[in-house]
Amino acid sequence: MSSVILDPTAPDFTRRYTNLADPRLGAATVSASDEFFAPPERMLAPAEPVFIPGKYDDHGKWMDGWETRRKRKPGNDWCIIKLARPGRIFGVDIDTRHFTGNYPPGASIEACHSNADKPGEEVRWTSLLPAVALQGNAHHYHAVNSTETWTHLRLSIYPDGGIARLRVYGRPAGDWAVAGAQLDLAAAINGAWIVAANNEHFGAAATLLLPGRGLNMGDGWETRRRREPGNDWCIIALAAPGIIERVEVDTAHFKGNYPDACSLQAARMSGGTEQSLITQSMFWPELLAPQKLQMDAEHDYATIAMGPVTHVRFNIFPDGGVSRLRLFGKVAGQ
């Protein structure tokens, strides 16, 4: 079991918004100019990049990312990514970790809107991030100033080299009027996000909002063993203001380390800082009274009647791991 690596220098957009380039949500690479040393889909992998000394394949050193061959003619390499869902983009992270003598000196990002999986030649590309300098073995965080909705990105590297990871932080565009009678208001793909969590030692709280059941015990939110009074918690900003009717809590793969119980508090908030939301959440009314949990199981609960809410505080007692959380309800106004 390993602890989660959180970058303390990461800007707020990395925590506030969904990674629209996450393959677990449906993102994919659709084309690339070259992938001789490593395929571009590795660049989207949700796991942290690793370096394995002595690991080679038929083309050379195995690298955890996208890596092109050394270019011997004019031009540059590029890769096109289809986002998990059309959305507005607030920032990106071009990550060159473990690429030291083989990273690109520069990169840029363009975006387009296309209904096709692979955009055609007629598509107009718009610059989101002009060419920026890159360093080896480092994160490169850049805010994006765009109010439009995009479906695809084109990452260009100058002239060649390797990128370990690309993260694209944004807000999925949701048409709530046709979303259906009931929506998972806590799904990342719908735009929900984690405002704060008191502890994420073994697993990130954002994992709770992913689709499907967890693949293993590492695919969930897990806190360290609590040695003091109290309980662990996380705060979720819902995809849209709504009335929550049903809750699913999944402890898949958590057997000797699942929480003894859980509860939910909720409120409709119109603003406030992260710290003010944390403080106020302690006093939010109860949406789900404390419920006993079982190991490696899906739990289904009806909620206490409450009007539209925008935020939920998920409490676990006293600590432990949960794979997924679903909050099914109707968007306010439907």
QUISULHU-V455292 format. One record per pair of residues at least 6 apart in sequence whose C-alpha atoms are under 7 Angstrom apart, sorted by sequence separation. I is the first residue (numbers start at 1). GAP is how many residues later the second one is. D is the distance in Angstrom with one decimal. If there is no record, write none. Layout:
I|GAP|D  I|GAP|D
//
This chain:
21|6|5.1  55|6|6.3  56|6|4.9  186|6|5.2  214|6|6.5  20|7|6.8  55|7|5.7  96|7|6.6  185|7|6.7  251|7|6.6  197|8|6.8  29|11|6.6  112|11|7.0  194|11|6.9  29|12|5.9  51|12|6.9  112|12|6.3  194|12|5.8  207|12|6.7  208|12|6.0  28|13|6.9  51|13|6.8  112|13|5.0  193|13|6.9  207|13|5.2  208|13|6.3  50|14|6.1  111|14|5.5  112|14|6.3  207|14|6.1  49|15|5.8  110|15|5.9  111|15|5.3  129|15|6.9  203|15|6.4  288|15|5.3  110|16|5.2  111|16|6.4  128|16|6.4  174|16|6.5  204|16|6.8  205|16|4.7  287|16|5.8  288|16|6.0  110|17|4.3  111|17|6.5  172|17|6.6  203|17|5.7  204|17|5.0  267|17|5.9  287|17|5.2  109|18|6.3  110|18|5.1  172|18|6.1  203|18|4.4  266|18|5.7  109|19|5.6  110|19|6.7  172|19|5.3  203|19|4.6  265|19|5.6  266|19|6.0  109|20|4.9  171|20|5.7  202|20|5.1  203|20|6.9  265|20|5.5  266|20|6.5  23|21|6.6  108|21|5.4  109|21|6.7  188|21|5.1  200|21|6.7  201|21|6.7  202|21|5.8  265|21|4.3  266|21|6.0  22|22|6.2  23|22|7.0  37|22|5.9  42|22|6.3  43|22|4.4  108|22|5.2  187|22|4.8  188|22|6.0  200|22|6.1  201|22|5.2  202|22|6.7  264|22|6.1  265|22|5.0  21|23|6.4  37|23|6.8  42|23|4.7  43|23|5.3  108|23|4.3  186|23|6.0  187|23|6.3  200|23|5.1  201|23|5.6  264|23|5.3  265|23|6.8  22|24|6.4  42|24|6.1  107|24|5.2  108|24|6.3  199|24|5.5  264|24|4.8  308|24|6.0  38|25|6.4  40|25|6.7  106|25|6.3  107|25|5.6  263|25|5.3  264|25|6.8  40|26|4.4  106|26|5.4  107|26|6.7  263|26|5.4  38|27|6.3  39|27|5.2  106|27|4.4  263|27|4.4  38|28|4.9  39|28|6.9  105|28|5.8  106|28|5.1  262|28|5.3  263|28|6.3  38|29|4.8  105|29|5.1  261|29|6.2  262|29|5.4  37|30|5.2  38|30|6.9  104|30|6.6  105|30|6.8  261|30|5.2  262|30|6.7  35|31|6.8  36|31|6.8  37|31|5.7  261|31|4.3  35|32|5.9  36|32|5.3  37|32|6.4  260|32|5.9  261|32|5.1  281|32|6.5  35|33|4.9  36|33|5.6  103|33|5.8  199|33|6.9  260|33|5.6  34|34|5.4  198|34|6.2  259|34|6.7  82|35|6.8  198|35|6.0  100|36|4.7  197|36|5.9  198|36|6.4  217|36|5.1  99|37|5.6  100|37|5.7  113|37|4.9  114|37|6.2  197|37|4.0  216|37|5.8  217|37|6.0  258|37|5.9  99|38|5.4  112|38|5.6  113|38|4.9  196|38|5.7  197|38|6.3  214|38|6.2  97|39|6.7  98|39|5.0  111|39|6.3  112|39|6.2  113|39|6.4  196|39|5.4  213|39|6.9  96|40|5.7  97|40|3.6  112|40|5.5  195|40|5.4  255|40|4.7  268|40|6.6  96|41|4.8  97|41|5.1  111|41|5.6  112|41|6.6  194|41|5.9  195|41|5.6  254|41|5.8  255|41|5.7  268|41|4.1  269|41|6.1  96|42|5.2  111|42|4.4  194|42|4.6  195|42|6.3  254|42|5.3  267|42|5.0  268|42|4.7  269|42|6.9  34|43|6.7  95|43|5.9  96|43|6.4  110|43|5.6  111|43|6.2  193|43|5.8  194|43|6.2  253|43|5.0  266|43|6.4  267|43|6.3  268|43|6.4  33|44|5.5  95|44|4.4  109|44|6.7  110|44|5.1  192|44|7.0  193|44|5.4  251|44|6.0  252|44|4.1  267|44|5.7  33|45|5.5  94|45|6.1  95|45|5.9  109|45|5.6  110|45|6.7  192|45|5.6  193|45|6.9  251|45|4.8  252|45|5.6  266|45|5.7  267|45|6.7  32|46|5.7  33|46|6.5  93|46|6.3  94|46|5.0  109|46|4.7  192|46|4.6  251|46|5.3  266|46|4.3  32|47|4.1  51|47|6.2  93|47|5.3  94|47|6.7  108|47|6.0  109|47|6.3  192|47|4.1  250|47|5.8  251|47|6.4  265|47|5.6  266|47|6.1  31|48|5.8  32|48|6.2  93|48|4.5  108|48|5.3  191|48|4.4  250|48|4.3  264|48|6.6  265|48|5.0  31|49|5.4  92|49|5.8  93|49|6.5  107|49|5.4  108|49|6.7  190|49|5.6  249|49|5.9  250|49|6.1  264|49|5.6  265|49|6.8  30|50|5.8  92|50|5.5  107|50|4.3  248|50|6.8  249|50|5.1  264|50|4.9  29|51|5.9  30|51|5.8  91|51|5.6  92|51|6.5  106|51|5.9  107|51|5.8  248|51|5.5  249|51|6.7  263|51|6.1  264|51|6.1  29|52|4.3  30|52|6.6  91|52|4.1  106|52|5.1  186|52|5.4  248|52|4.7  263|52|5.2  28|53|5.8  29|53|6.0  90|53|5.9  91|53|4.8  104|53|6.0  105|53|6.2  185|53|5.4  186|53|6.3  247|53|5.8  248|53|6.4  262|53|5.4  263|53|6.7  28|54|5.4  90|54|4.9  104|54|5.7  185|54|5.2  247|54|5.1  262|54|4.4  27|55|5.6  28|55|6.8  89|55|6.5  90|55|6.6  104|55|6.5  185|55|6.6  246|55|5.8  247|55|6.3  261|55|5.9  262|55|5.9  27|56|4.7  104|56|5.6  246|56|4.7  247|56|6.9  261|56|5.2  27|57|4.0  89|57|6.8  104|57|4.8  245|57|6.2  246|57|5.8  259|57|5.9  260|57|5.7  26|58|4.4  103|58|4.8  104|58|6.4  245|58|5.6  259|58|5.6  260|58|6.9  25|59|5.5  88|59|6.3  102|59|5.3  103|59|4.9  259|59|6.4  88|60|5.9  102|60|6.1  103|60|6.7  259|60|5.5  88|61|4.7  259|61|4.7  21|62|5.3  22|62|6.8  87|62|4.8  88|62|6.3  258|62|4.9  259|62|6.3  20|63|5.5  21|63|6.1  86|63|6.1  87|63|5.5  99|63|6.4  243|63|6.9  257|63|5.2  258|63|4.9  20|64|5.3  86|64|5.3  87|64|6.8  243|64|5.8  257|64|6.2  258|64|6.6  20|65|6.7  86|65|4.5  243|65|4.5  85|66|6.6  242|66|4.6  243|66|6.3  96|67|5.0  97|67|5.9  241|67|5.9  242|67|5.5  254|67|6.2  83|68|5.5  95|68|6.2  96|68|5.0  241|68|5.4  242|68|6.8  254|68|7.0  82|69|6.1  83|69|5.6  95|69|5.5  96|69|6.9  241|69|4.6  82|70|4.5  95|70|5.0  240|70|6.6  251|70|7.0  81|71|5.5  82|71|6.7  94|71|6.3  95|71|6.2  251|71|4.7  252|71|5.7  80|72|6.9  81|72|5.2  94|72|5.0  238|72|5.4  250|72|6.2  251|72|5.1  80|73|5.6  81|73|6.4  93|73|5.8  94|73|6.8  237|73|6.1  238|73|5.7  250|73|5.5  80|74|4.4  93|74|5.1  237|74|4.6  250|74|5.1  79|75|5.6  80|75|6.4  92|75|5.5  93|75|6.7  236|75|5.6  237|75|6.7  249|75|6.1  250|75|6.4  78|76|6.7  79|76|5.3  92|76|4.6  235|76|7.0  236|76|5.2  249|76|4.9  13|77|6.7  78|77|5.5  79|77|6.6  91|77|6.3  92|77|5.8  235|77|5.7  236|77|6.4  248|77|5.8  249|77|6.6  13|78|6.4  78|78|4.2  91|78|5.2  235|78|4.4  248|78|4.9  77|79|5.9  78|79|6.0  89|79|7.0  90|79|5.9  91|79|7.0  195|79|6.6  234|79|5.8  235|79|6.2  247|79|5.7  248|79|6.7  77|80|5.5  89|80|5.9  90|80|5.2  233|80|6.8  234|80|5.4  247|80|4.9  76|81|6.2  77|81|6.8  89|81|4.1  233|81|5.5  234|81|6.8  246|81|6.1  247|81|6.2  76|82|5.3  77|82|6.2  88|82|5.4  89|82|6.6  233|82|4.4  246|82|5.1  76|83|4.3  77|83|5.6  87|83|6.3  88|83|5.3  232|83|6.0  233|83|6.0  244|83|6.2  245|83|5.9  246|83|6.7  75|84|6.6  76|84|6.1  87|84|5.3  88|84|6.6  232|84|5.5  244|84|5.7  245|84|5.0  87|85|4.2  88|85|7.0  231|85|6.2  232|85|6.6  244|85|4.1  86|86|5.9  87|86|4.7  231|86|5.1  232|86|6.2  243|86|5.3  244|86|6.7  85|87|5.9  86|87|5.7  231|87|4.3  232|87|5.5  242|87|6.4  243|87|5.4  30|88|6.0  71|88|6.9  230|88|6.6  231|88|6.1  242|88|5.4  243|88|6.5  71|89|6.2  242|89|4.1  243|89|6.5  70|90|6.3  241|90|5.9  242|90|4.5  69|91|6.9  70|91|7.0  240|91|6.3  241|91|5.6  68|92|6.0  69|92|6.9  226|92|6.9  68|93|5.3  226|93|6.1  67|94|5.4  68|94|6.4  225|94|6.3  67|95|3.9  225|95|7.0  66|96|5.4  67|96|6.5  223|96|6.0  224|96|6.9  65|97|6.7  66|97|5.3  223|97|5.4  65|98|5.6  66|98|6.2  222|98|5.4  223|98|6.4  65|99|3.9  222|99|3.9  64|100|6.0  65|100|6.1  221|100|5.4  222|100|6.4  220|101|6.7  221|101|5.4  220|102|5.7  221|102|6.1  220|103|4.0  219|104|6.4  220|104|6.7  214|109|5.6  213|111|6.8  49|115|6.3  208|115|5.8  209|115|6.3  208|116|4.1  209|116|6.3  208|117|5.3  43|120|6.6  43|121|5.4  44|121|5.8  43|122|4.3  44|122|5.9  43|123|5.9  186|140|5.8  186|141|5.4  184|142|6.0  185|142|5.5  184|143|5.3  185|143|6.0  184|144|4.4  185|144|6.6  183|145|5.4  184|145|6.5  21|146|6.0  182|146|6.2  183|146|5.5  21|147|5.5  182|147|5.1  183|147|6.1  19|148|5.9  20|148|5.5  182|148|5.1  19|149|5.1  20|149|6.0  181|149|6.3  19|150|4.5  20|150|6.2  18|151|5.3  19|151|6.4  17|152|5.3  18|152|5.4  17|153|5.2  18|153|6.2  17|154|6.0  14|155|6.2  13|156|6.6  25|164|6.3  18|170|6.3  18|173|6.9  18|175|6.6  17|176|6.2  16|177|6.2  16|178|6.8  16|179|6.5  25|186|6.9  4|196|6.9  4|197|5.7  3|198|5.3  4|198|5.4  3|199|4.5  4|199|5.8  2|200|6.3  4|200|6.8
//
